[in-house]
Amino acid sequence: MRVVSTPRALSLLIVVVGILWSASTYAVTVLIDQFEVQRNGANFFTDTFSNNLTPSQEPGTFAVLGAFPDGAESGGQLTLNSDWGALTTNALGQVRQDLRTTFLTNMDPAFPSNGLTRANTIDVTATFSLVTPPGPLTNAYGIQVIDALLGQPLDRLVELDVQYNDNFGGDVIRFLLQDFVNGTITTLGFVPFAPPAGADQIELAISRPNTANNDFFGAYAFGIGGVFGSFSTFATPGALFTDTDFVRSRFIAFTAVPEPSTLLLLASGLVGLGGVAWRRRKN
C-alpha cells in the first residue's frame, strides 16, 4: 500500500483548506439598486442598473477589478458577488478577493470641470439590499471615495462598509480611512449592524459638504419598502485631496483571504484528526 508522508499530506491539506476558504460559502453576495454621485448639490451621475449591461460591459463608464458575468444586471439591480473579484491588498497588505467597480470620472488637470475636484462639494451614495455578511473573516460590501492622481498608484481612500469583522464583535457598519503610503487603516467610526424590523435596504453615503476643508463624512440609512429613515452620520471625518485635486468613487464587495499561517493551523488540525482516525483504524 502506498504511504503518503506527513509533510506531503500537510501540503495537500493546506491546498484543500485554501480551496474550501475560497469557496462560495464565504462569499459576499448582495444586490445594488442605485449608485449616485452629486457635485455641488446637483446630479452628476446616476446608475439605476436598468439597461441590463454590467459594469464589465461599460468600459467607458466603469473600471472593474474582477469581472461581472453577463446577466448579473437584471430587473433594475446589479448582483455583486465577491467570488467574481480579483486578488488585491488593503493598506495593511492583507489579501482580499475584491469585486471593485470604479466610476471613471476625469482626473486630468487639463479638464477639471469634468471631474470631482477640490472646488466641489461631493456626495456619493449607493442603495443595497439588506444583507448580513458572513464570517468568520472580514467580508463586506460598501462604497469608497479615493484620491485620484493621473498616472500614480492609489495612496488614500475613505470607505464605508457593512462588514463582518471579528475585531469589532461581528457584523458592523464601519467607516474607515486607508493610507497606502504609510500602511495604516484608521477606523473613523463603527456601530453594530442592527437593522430595524422590516428593513430590506440600506443606503450608504460618503459626503464632502464643505469646500473650505477636505473632510469626508460617512452616513447610513435603513429603508423599508423603498422608504428610508433619516441618515446617521459618523462624527469623525476622513481627509482626502492629500496630494491631488481629484477624487473618484467606487462600490465594492470583498472577502478576506486567510493568511498562510491560518491555513497552516487549520491544516495541522486536520492532520491531527486524521492521525487519530488512522490510529483508531489500526487498533
N, C-alpha and C positions, 0 to 999 in steps of 0.2 A: 504494500500500500504506500502511496506517495505521501510524504510528510512535508507540510508547509512550515518553514521556520518561523519562530516568533517575530523576528524583525520584518519578514516579508508579510506575515499575517497582519501585523500592525500597520504597515504601509497600505495594505489593501483596505483595512478597516477605516483608515483616515480618508481614503478616497470615497468609500461608501458613505461615511458620515458627511463628507463635504457635499456629496450629491443629495443626500437627504436634506441638508440645511438649505440647499438651493432650490428645493422642490417647491411647487406652488402652494404647499401647505402653509408656508411662511410668507407668501407674497401679500402685498397690499393691493387690493382691488377696490376702486372707488369710481363713481361717475361724477364728472364735472358738467354742470349745466350752463355755466356762463363764465367768461373771462373778460374783464373790462378794465380799460385804462383811461383815466381822465387827466387832462392837463389844463391847469388854470381854471378848474371848475367846469370845463366843457368836455364832452365826449371826444376822445382821441381814437379809441379803437374798442370795438365790442365783437366778441365771437360767441354766438349762441349755439354753435355746433349743429347747425341745421342744414348744411349743404352736403352732408354725408362724405366729406373729404377730410381725412385725418390730417393732423399737422405734418406727418411724413409726406403727404401728397400736396402740401402747400409750402414748398421750399422758399418761395419769395416772401412769405409771411413769418414762418417759424423755422428755427433750427432745433432739431431733435437729437438728444443723446439717447441712443437706443433706437427703436423703430416701432411704430404702430402698425398692426396688421390691417389690411383692408377690411372694412366693416366695423372697425372699432368705434366709428362715429355713426350714430343712427338715432332717429327719433328725437333730435334736439339734445342729445347727450353724447359725451365722449367718454369711453371707458379708459381708465388709467390702470395699468397692471405693472407692478414693479418687475415682474418676470420678463417684461419686454425691454427693460432698461439695459444699460451697459455699465461695466465696472468703472468706478471713479473713486476719488478720495475726498474727504472733507478737510477742513483746515488743520485737523489733528493728524491727518494721514491715515485715518480709519477708512477701510474699504466699504463702499456702498454699491449696490446694484440699483442704479438710478435711472428712472424714466423722466427725462428733463426736457421741457419744451420752452424755448426762449422766444419771445416776441421780438422780431428783428427791427426795432426802431433804429433810427440813424445814430451813429456815433462819430461821424466825420465832421471835424471842426469847420469844414467849408460850408456845411449846410445845417447850422444849429437849429433853424426853425423846424426841421423835420424830426427832431428827437426830443428826449426828455432831459432837460438841462437844469443847471443851477438857477436859471431865471424863472423856472416854473414851479408852481405847486403841482403835486403829483398824487394821484390816488389809484392804487391797483387793487382790484377786488376779484374774487373767484367764489362761485357758489358750487358746493359739493353736496352729493348725497351724504347722509349721516352714516358714517362707517366707523366702527371701533377697530383701530389697527391691532393686529395680533402681536403677541410676544413670541419668544422670550427676549429677542434682541430689539434694538431700536428700529422701528418701522414707522413710516409716516407718509402723509400727503399734505400738500400745502402750497405756499407761494414764496417767491423770493424777489427782491429787488437788488440788483448788482451794480457795482461800479463798472463802467464800460470804457475802456481805453483802446483806441484803434491800434491793432497790431500787437497788443500786450496781453499777457495772461491775466486771469481774474485775480484781484487782490483782496476784495472785500465785498460782503453782502449781508443783508438782513433777511431773516427767514421767519415765517410764521407757519407752524405745523400743528396738525392733530397727529400725535405720535404716541406709540408705546415706548416708554423709556424706563427701564428698571431703576435707573439712578434717581428718578423722580416719583417712584412708587407705582408705576404702571402707566395708564393712559392719561395724557395731559394735553392741554393746548399750550404750546411753548413758543415764545418769541425770543430770537437769539441773533447774535452777531458773529459771523465767521470772518476771521482775519487771516488770510492765507500768507501774508508777508511775515507775520510774527508767529504763525502756527498756533493760534488761540481760538477758542469758541467761548463767548460770554453769553450766559443766559440773562436776558433782559427782563424776563418775567415768565411765570407759568402758573396755571391753575389746573386742578383736576378736571378731567373730561367728564362733565356731568350734565348732559342734555336734559332739558325739561321734558316732562311726559308728553308724548305725542310728536316730538320734534322729528323731522325727517330730512332736514337740510341744515347746513352750516355755511355761513358766508365769512370768509377771511379777507382782511383788508390790511394793506400797508400804505401809509399816507405820509406825505410831507406837506403839512398845512401852511408853512411859513417860509417864504424865500429869504428871510433875514437870517436863517440858520440852516444847518444841514441835517436836522433831526427828522428821522423817520419813525413813525409810531405803528404798532401792531394793534389790531382790534378784531373782534369776532362777534357774530350774532347768530342765534339759532332761529330756524324757520319751521313753521307748521303749515303744510298745505300751501306753500308759496308766500305766506305772510310772516315777515321777520320782526323779531323784537328789536329793542334798542341795542346798539353796539356797546360792548365792554372793551375799554381801551387800556392797554398796559401803560403804566405811568412812565417807565424808563424808555427813552428812545435809543435808536442806534444811529450813528453818524455815517453818512456816505459822502460822496464827492471829495474823497480824500486826496486824489491826485488826478482827477478828471472832471470834465464839465458835463459828462453824460452818465445816465444810468439806463439799464434795461430791466425788464420784468420777465418772470417765469412762473409756470406751475409745474409741480413735481410730485412723484411718488417714488419712494425708495425703501429698500430693505437692507439692513446691515448684513455684512458678510463676516462670519466669525473669524477671529484671528487663528493662525496655525496652532497656538498654544491651547485654544479652546477645543479645536478638533482633536488635538493630541490627547487631551484629558478625556474627551468622550470616547475616543477610540481605545484608550487604555482601559477604560471601564468596560468596554465591550470585550476586550481581550480577557480581562479578569473573569467576566461572566462566562466566556467561552471556556476558559480553563477549568472553572468549577464544573461546568456541564461535562467536559471531557473526563475529568476525574470520576464523576458520578457514573459515567457510562462504563469506564474501565472497572469500577467496583461492582 
